[in-house]
C-alpha cells in the first residue's frame, strides 16, 4: 500500500515537470493565407487607425492632481511688524514687580 502511495505521489509531482519539457506542438493548423480582399481590408483598417491616432492632441498639461493646491512660488515670509503699542500681558505665576 505504501508503495502504491509513493508511486501516485511521484506521478502527480512529475506530471507538470514532464509537460514543461515536452516539445511544443501547435495543435492548430496554420490558417490559409489571406485573400487579396482581406489584405486590402486590413491595410485600409490600419491606415484609418493611424490617421485616427494622428488626430489625438498631445497632452501637454501636468498630470498632478494636487498641482492646484500648491503655490507656484514659495510664499515670502510676512515682514515682522514693528513693536506694537499694546504691552504684553505678564505670564501667570510670575512676579511683575
FIKOLZA-1660 file (N, C-alpha, C; in steps of 0.1 Angstrom, whole numbers, plus 5000, padded with zeros to 4 digits):
% residues 97
   i   px   py   pz ch aa at
   1 5008 4988 5000  A  X  N
   1 5000 5000 5000  A  X CA
   1 5009 5013 5000  A  X  C
   2 5020 5012 5008  A  X  N
   2 5029 5024 5008  A  X CA
   2 5035 5026 4995  A  X  C
   3 5038 5015 4988  A  X  N
   3 5045 5016 4975  A  X CA
   3 5035 5023 4965  A  X  C
   4 5022 5019 4966  A  X  N
   4 5013 5025 4957  A  X CA
   4 5011 5040 4959  A  X  C
   5 5011 5044 4972  A  X  N
   5 5010 5058 4975  A  X CA
   5 5022 5066 4970  A  X  C
   6 5034 5060 4972  A  X  N
   6 5046 5067 4967  A  X CA
   6 5046 5068 4952  A  X  C
   7 5042 5058 4945  A  X  N
   7 5041 5059 4930  A  X CA
   7 5031 5069 4926  A  X  C
   8 5020 5070 4932  A  X  N
   8 5010 5080 4929  A  X CA
   8 5015 5094 4932  A  X  C
   9 5022 5096 4943  A  X  N
   9 5028 5109 4946  A  X CA
   9 5038 5113 4936  A  X  C
  10 5047 5104 4932  A  X  N
  10 5057 5107 4922  A  X CA
  10 5051 5110 4908  A  X  C
  11 5040 5103 4905  A  X  N
  11 5033 5106 4892  A  X CA
  11 5027 5120 4892  A  X  C
  12 5021 5124 4904  A  X  N
  12 5015 5137 4905  A  X CA
  12 5025 5148 4904  A  X  C
  13 5037 5146 4911  A  X  N
  13 5047 5156 4911  A  X CA
  13 5055 5157 4898  A  X  C
  14 5056 5146 4891  A  X  N
  14 5064 5145 4879  A  X CA
  14 5056 5150 4866  A  X  C
  15 5043 5150 4867  A  X  N
  15 5035 5153 4856  A  X CA
  15 5037 5167 4851  A  X  C
  16 5037 5178 4859  A  X  N
  16 5039 5191 4854  A  X CA
  16 5054 5193 4849  A  X  C
  17 5063 5187 4855  A  X  N
  17 5077 5188 4851  A  X CA
  17 5079 5182 4837  A  X  C
  18 5073 5171 4835  A  X  N
  18 5073 5164 4822  A  X CA
  18 5067 5172 4811  A  X  C
  19 5056 5179 4815  A  X  N
  19 5048 5187 4805  A  X CA
  19 5056 5199 4801  A  X  C
  20 5065 5204 4809  A  X  N
  20 5073 5216 4806  A  X CA
  20 5083 5212 4796  A  X  C
  21 5089 5200 4796  A  X  N
  21 5100 5197 4788  A  X CA
  21 5095 5190 4775  A  X  C
  22 5083 5188 4773  A  X  N
  22 5078 5181 4761  A  X CA
  22 5079 5192 4749  A  X  C
  23 5081 5187 4737  A  X  N
  23 5082 5196 4726  A  X CA
  23 5069 5204 4724  A  X  C
  24 5071 5216 4720  A  X  N
  24 5059 5225 4718  A  X CA
  24 5053 5221 4705  A  X  C
  25 5041 5216 4706  A  X  N
  25 5033 5212 4694  A  X CA
  25 5022 5222 4692  A  X  C
  26 5021 5228 4680  A  X  N
  26 5009 5236 4677  A  X CA
  26 4998 5227 4672  A  X  C
  27 4988 5226 4680  A  X  N
  27 4977 5218 4676  A  X CA
  27 4968 5224 4666  A  X  C
  28 4968 5237 4664  A  X  N
  28 4960 5244 4654  A  X CA
  28 4969 5245 4641  A  X  C
  29 4963 5240 4631  A  X  N
  29 4970 5241 4618  A  X CA
  29 4971 5255 4614  A  X  C
  30 4981 5258 4606  A  X  N
  30 4983 5272 4601  A  X CA
  30 4971 5275 4592  A  X  C
  31 4965 5287 4595  A  X  N
  31 4954 5291 4587  A  X CA
  31 4958 5294 4573  A  X  C
  32 4949 5292 4563  A  X  N
  32 4952 5295 4549  A  X CA
  32 4955 5310 4548  A  X  C
  33 4964 5313 4539  A  X  N
  33 4968 5327 4537  A  X CA
  33 4956 5336 4533  A  X  C
  34 4957 5349 4536  A  X  N
  34 4946 5358 4534  A  X CA
  34 4944 5361 4519  A  X  C
  35 4932 5363 4515  A  X  N
  35 4930 5367 4501  A  X CA
  35 4934 5381 4499  A  X  C
  36 4934 5386 4486  A  X  N
  36 4938 5399 4483  A  X CA
  36 4927 5409 4489  A  X  C
  37 4915 5405 4489  A  X  N
  37 4905 5414 4495  A  X CA
  37 4907 5416 4510  A  X  C
  38 4910 5405 4517  A  X  N
  38 4913 5406 4531  A  X CA
  38 4925 5414 4534  A  X  C
  39 4935 5413 4526  A  X  N
  39 4947 5421 4528  A  X CA
  39 4944 5435 4526  A  X  C
  40 4936 5439 4516  A  X  N
  40 4933 5453 4513  A  X CA
  40 4924 5458 4524  A  X  C
  41 4915 5450 4530  A  X  N
  41 4907 5455 4541  A  X CA
  41 4916 5457 4553  A  X  C
  42 4925 5449 4556  A  X  N
  42 4934 5450 4567  A  X CA
  42 4943 5463 4565  A  X  C
  43 4948 5465 4553  A  X  N
  43 4956 5477 4551  A  X CA
  43 4947 5490 4553  A  X  C
  44 4935 5490 4548  A  X  N
  44 4926 5501 4550  A  X CA
  44 4923 5504 4565  A  X  C
  45 4921 5493 4572  A  X  N
  45 4918 5494 4586  A  X CA
  45 4930 5500 4594  A  X  C
  46 4942 5495 4590  A  X  N
  46 4955 5500 4596  A  X CA
  46 4957 5515 4593  A  X  C
  47 4954 5519 4581  A  X  N
  47 4956 5533 4577  A  X CA
  47 4946 5542 4584  A  X  C
  48 4933 5537 4585  A  X  N
  48 4923 5545 4593  A  X CA
  48 4927 5546 4607  A  X  C
  49 4933 5536 4613  A  X  N
  49 4937 5536 4627  A  X CA
  49 4948 5546 4629  A  X  C
  50 4958 5546 4620  A  X  N
  50 4969 5555 4621  A  X CA
  50 4965 5570 4620  A  X  C
  51 4956 5572 4610  A  X  N
  51 4950 5585 4609  A  X CA
  51 4943 5590 4621  A  X  C
  52 4936 5581 4627  A  X  N
  52 4929 5585 4640  A  X CA
  52 4938 5588 4651  A  X  C
  53 4949 5581 4652  A  X  N
  53 4959 5584 4662  A  X CA
  53 4966 5598 4660  A  X  C
  54 4967 5602 4647  A  X  N
  54 4973 5615 4645  A  X CA
  54 4964 5626 4649  A  X  C
  55 4951 5624 4650  A  X  N
  55 4941 5634 4654  A  X CA
  55 4941 5636 4669  A  X  C
  56 4946 5627 4676  A  X  N
  56 4946 5629 4691  A  X CA
  56 4956 5639 4695  A  X  C
  57 4952 5650 4702  A  X  N
  57 4962 5660 4706  A  X CA
  57 4971 5655 4717  A  X  C
  58 4983 5661 4717  A  X  N
  58 4993 5657 4727  A  X CA
  58 4989 5663 4740  A  X  C
  59 4991 5655 4751  A  X  N
  59 4988 5660 4764  A  X CA
  59 5000 5668 4769  A  X  C
  60 4998 5681 4771  A  X  N
  60 5009 5690 4775  A  X CA
  60 5008 5694 4789  A  X  C
  61 4996 5691 4795  A  X  N
  61 4994 5695 4809  A  X CA
  61 5000 5685 4818  A  X  C
  62 5003 5689 4830  A  X  N
  62 5009 5680 4840  A  X CA
  62 4997 5672 4846  A  X  C
  63 5001 5660 4849  A  X  N
  63 4991 5650 4854  A  X CA
  63 4993 5650 4870  A  X  C
  64 4993 5662 4876  A  X  N
  64 4995 5663 4890  A  X CA
  64 4982 5667 4896  A  X  C
  65 4975 5658 4903  A  X  N
  65 4962 5662 4909  A  X CA
  65 4962 5672 4920  A  X  C
  66 4973 5673 4926  A  X  N
  66 4975 5683 4937  A  X CA
  66 4982 5696 4932  A  X  C
  67 4984 5697 4919  A  X  N
  67 4992 5708 4914  A  X CA
  67 4985 5722 4917  A  X  C
  68 4971 5722 4917  A  X  N
  68 4964 5734 4920  A  X CA
  68 4964 5738 4935  A  X  C
  69 4968 5729 4943  A  X  N
  69 4968 5731 4957  A  X CA
  69 4981 5738 4962  A  X  C
  70 4992 5736 4955  A  X  N
  70 5004 5742 4958  A  X CA
  70 5006 5755 4951  A  X  C
  71 5012 5764 4957  A  X  N
  71 5015 5777 4951  A  X CA
  71 5027 5775 4941  A  X  C
  72 5028 5782 4930  A  X  N
  72 5039 5780 4921  A  X CA
  72 5052 5785 4927  A  X  C
  73 5051 5797 4934  A  X  N
  73 5063 5802 4940  A  X CA
  73 5061 5801 4955  A  X  C
  74 5072 5799 4962  A  X  N
  74 5071 5798 4977  A  X CA
  74 5067 5812 4982  A  X  C
  75 5059 5811 4992  A  X  N
  75 5054 5824 4998  A  X CA
  75 5065 5831 5006  A  X  C
  76 5066 5844 5004  A  X  N
  76 5076 5852 5011  A  X CA
  76 5071 5854 5025  A  X  C
  77 5080 5853 5035  A  X  N
  77 5075 5855 5049  A  X CA
  77 5071 5869 5051  A  X  C
  78 5060 5871 5058  A  X  N
  78 5054 5884 5060  A  X CA
  78 5064 5892 5068  A  X  C
  79 5066 5905 5065  A  X  N
  79 5075 5913 5073  A  X CA
  79 5070 5915 5087  A  X  C
  80 5080 5914 5096  A  X  N
  80 5076 5915 5110  A  X CA
  80 5072 5929 5113  A  X  C
  81 5061 5930 5121  A  X  N
  81 5056 5943 5124  A  X CA
  81 5065 5949 5135  A  X  C
  82 5065 5963 5135  A  X  N
  82 5073 5970 5145  A  X CA
  82 5067 5967 5158  A  X  C
  83 5074 5971 5168  A  X  N
  83 5069 5968 5182  A  X CA
  83 5055 5974 5183  A  X  C
  84 5046 5966 5187  A  X  N
  84 5033 5970 5188  A  X CA
  84 5031 5979 5201  A  X  C
  85 5021 5987 5200  A  X  N
  85 5018 5997 5211  A  X CA
  85 5011 5990 5222  A  X  C
  86 5006 5978 5220  A  X  N
  86 4999 5971 5231  A  X CA
  86 5009 5963 5239  A  X  C
  87 5011 5966 5252  A  X  N
  87 5020 5959 5260  A  X CA
  87 5016 5944 5262  A  X  C
  88 5026 5935 5263  A  X  N
  88 5023 5921 5265  A  X CA
  88 5018 5919 5279  A  X  C
  89 5009 5910 5281  A  X  N
  89 5005 5906 5295  A  X CA
  89 5015 5897 5301  A  X  C
  90 5018 5899 5314  A  X  N
  90 5028 5890 5320  A  X CA
  90 5022 5876 5322  A  X  C
  91 5030 5866 5322  A  X  N
  91 5026 5853 5324  A  X CA
  91 5021 5851 5338  A  X  C
  92 5011 5842 5339  A  X  N
  92 5006 5839 5352  A  X CA
  92 5016 5832 5360  A  X  C
  93 5017 5836 5373  A  X  N
  93 5026 5829 5382  A  X CA
  93 5040 5836 5383  A  X  C
  94 5042 5847 5375  A  X  N
  94 5055 5854 5376  A  X CA
  94 5052 5867 5384  A  X  C
  95 5062 5872 5390  A  X  N
  95 5061 5884 5397  A  X CA
  95 5064 5896 5388  A  X  C
  96 5054 5905 5388  A  X  N
  96 5055 5916 5379  A  X CA
  96 5065 5927 5385  A  X  C
  97 5065 5928 5398  A  X  N
  97 5074 5938 5404  A  X CA
  97 5084 5932 5413  A  X  C
% end
